[in-house]
Amino acid sequence: MDFDKLAYPETLTIAGTEYKGKRNMSKGQVLVPYTDEPDVGIGDVITQKSGKREIHLKVIDASFLEDGSLGVGTTHPHMLTLKVENTTAQPHVTKHGDSTFNIGSINGENVQVGNSNTLTTNVTIQELAEKIAKSDDPEAKSKLKEFLQNSTVGSLIGAGASALIGIL
């Protein structure tokens, strides 16, 4: 019985040589029992056969352990442990725009920092009218006055509408 096929079912190509190994996707790890040390290092890309296709795995870290297989599931004495990143999947993985912002201090009102977030500002009509009245913007004053004179707005605000028009 061929132990390698059961314990190490994946076929991996490292520097042009085929090896049997076991890939743990959740840990991003590949175990390769060997007799003759594979020529592989950090930054290299190895391939795993997946049906009729190949998966490209970039080596992030490598550990060669003599007598590391303990002969369990294989006739090869040594064990290569690779930490890998699936480069074939990268274009298909949803990107998350997590960012870290280090801010010393912020002074002001209505400050927004971050990605894809919203800023909600609540202001009363009274505050709006007072700020526009203090501004040197005749167009804003005219538009607010027109807004306050609208019959629907007047019925919603009531007697306060004429008081607000008075401060403009």
matplotlib code that plots the C-alpha trace (Angstrom):
import matplotlib.pyplot as plt

x = [0.0, 1.3, 1.1, 2.0, -1.2, -3.4, -1.5, -0.1, -2.7, -1.7, 0.8, 3.1, 5.8, 8.8, 11.6, 10.4, 10.3, 7.0, 6.5, 3.5, 2.3, -0.6, -2.0, -3.9, -5.8, -7.0, -3.5, -1.9, 0.5, 2.0, 3.7, 6.1, 7.9, 11.3, 14.5, 16.5, 16.0, 13.7, 15.2, 12.7, 12.9, 10.9, 9.4, 9.4, 6.1, 5.2, 2.3, -0.4, -2.3, -6.0, -8.0, -6.9, -5.7, -2.9, -2.9, 0.0, 1.3, 3.8, 6.2, 6.1, 8.2, 10.0, 11.2, 13.3, 13.2, 15.5, 13.8, 10.7, 8.2, 8.9, 8.0, 4.3, 2.3, 5.5, 8.8, 10.6, 12.4, 12.5, 9.7, 9.4, 6.9, 5.9, 3.8, 2.1, -0.2, -2.6, -1.7, -4.2, -7.1, -6.0, -7.7, -11.0, -10.9, -13.0, -10.7, -11.4, -10.4, -9.4, -7.2, -5.7, -5.7, -3.5, -4.7, -3.0, -5.9, -8.8, -10.6, -13.8, -17.4, -18.6, -15.3, -15.3, -12.3, -12.3, -13.4, -17.0, -18.6, -21.2, -21.5, -25.0, -25.5, -28.7, -29.4, -32.6, -34.3, -33.7, -30.0, -29.9, -31.7, -29.5, -26.3, -27.5, -28.7, -25.1, -23.5, -22.8, -24.5, -27.6, -28.4, -28.6, -30.8, -33.1, -33.5, -34.2, -36.7, -38.4, -38.4, -40.0, -42.6, -43.8, -47.3, -46.5, -43.4, -45.4, -48.1, -45.5, -43.5, -46.5, -46.1, -42.3, -41.9, -42.7, -40.3, -37.5, -38.2, -37.9, -34.3, -33.3]
y = [0.0, 3.5, 5.5, 8.8, 8.8, 8.7, 10.9, 13.2, 13.3, 16.6, 16.7, 19.7, 20.9, 22.6, 23.8, 21.5, 18.4, 16.7, 15.9, 14.4, 16.7, 17.9, 21.4, 22.8, 25.8, 27.2, 27.5, 28.4, 25.5, 22.8, 19.7, 17.9, 14.7, 14.4, 12.4, 14.8, 18.4, 20.4, 23.6, 26.1, 29.4, 32.4, 34.2, 31.1, 30.0, 26.3, 24.7, 22.3, 20.2, 20.7, 18.5, 19.7, 23.0, 24.4, 26.5, 28.8, 29.1, 31.8, 30.6, 33.0, 30.9, 27.5, 25.1, 22.0, 19.4, 16.4, 13.2, 15.3, 12.9, 10.2, 7.8, 8.4, 8.1, 8.2, 6.4, 9.8, 10.7, 14.5, 17.1, 20.4, 22.8, 25.8, 28.7, 29.7, 32.3, 31.3, 33.7, 32.1, 33.1, 36.7, 38.3, 36.7, 37.5, 40.4, 43.2, 44.9, 48.5, 48.3, 51.2, 52.5, 56.2, 57.6, 61.1, 63.4, 65.8, 67.2, 70.5, 71.4, 70.2, 67.5, 65.7, 62.5, 60.1, 56.7, 54.8, 54.1, 55.7, 58.4, 61.6, 62.7, 66.3, 67.4, 71.1, 72.9, 75.2, 77.9, 77.3, 77.2, 80.5, 82.2, 81.1, 82.1, 85.5, 86.1, 85.2, 87.6, 85.4, 87.1, 84.1, 81.8, 84.4, 84.7, 81.0, 80.3, 83.2, 81.7, 78.3, 79.6, 81.5, 78.3, 77.4, 73.8, 74.7, 77.5, 75.0, 72.5, 75.1, 77.2, 80.7, 80.1, 80.5, 84.2, 84.7, 83.0, 85.2, 88.2, 87.4, 87.2]
z = [0.0, -0.9, 2.3, 0.5, -1.5, 1.7, 4.0, 1.4, -1.4, -3.2, -6.0, -5.7, -8.1, -6.5, -8.8, -11.6, -9.4, -8.3, -4.6, -2.7, 0.1, 2.2, 2.1, 5.0, 3.5, 6.8, 8.1, 4.8, 5.3, 3.1, 4.4, 2.1, 3.2, 1.4, 1.2, -1.0, 0.1, -2.3, -3.7, -2.3, -0.4, 0.6, -2.4, -4.6, -6.2, -6.1, -7.9, -6.7, -9.2, -8.7, -11.2, -14.7, -13.3, -11.1, -8.0, -7.5, -4.0, -3.0, -0.2, 2.7, 5.1, 5.0, 7.6, 6.8, 9.6, 9.4, 10.5, 10.9, 9.2, 11.8, 9.0, 9.6, 6.4, 4.2, 3.5, 3.4, 6.6, 6.5, 6.5, 4.7, 6.2, 4.0, 4.9, 1.6, 0.1, -2.7, -5.5, -7.9, -5.6, -4.9, -7.8, -6.8, -3.0, -1.8, -0.7, 2.6, 2.9, 6.6, 7.5, 10.7, 11.3, 14.1, 14.9, 17.4, 17.9, 16.0, 16.6, 15.0, 14.4, 12.1, 11.6, 9.6, 9.5, 7.8, 4.7, 3.7, 6.7, 6.9, 8.8, 10.0, 11.1, 12.8, 12.8, 13.7, 11.3, 14.0, 14.0, 10.2, 9.9, 12.5, 10.8, 7.4, 8.8, 10.2, 6.8, 4.0, 1.5, 0.0, -2.2, 0.8, 2.7, -0.3, -0.8, 2.9, 2.9, -0.1, 1.5, 4.7, 2.8, 1.1, 2.3, 3.0, 5.0, 6.8, 7.7, 9.1, 11.1, 12.0, 13.6, 13.9, 10.2, 10.3, 13.3, 11.3, 8.3, 10.7, 11.6, 8.0]

ax = plt.figure().add_subplot(projection="3d")
ax.plot(x, y, z, "-o")
ax.set_aspect("equal")
plt.show()
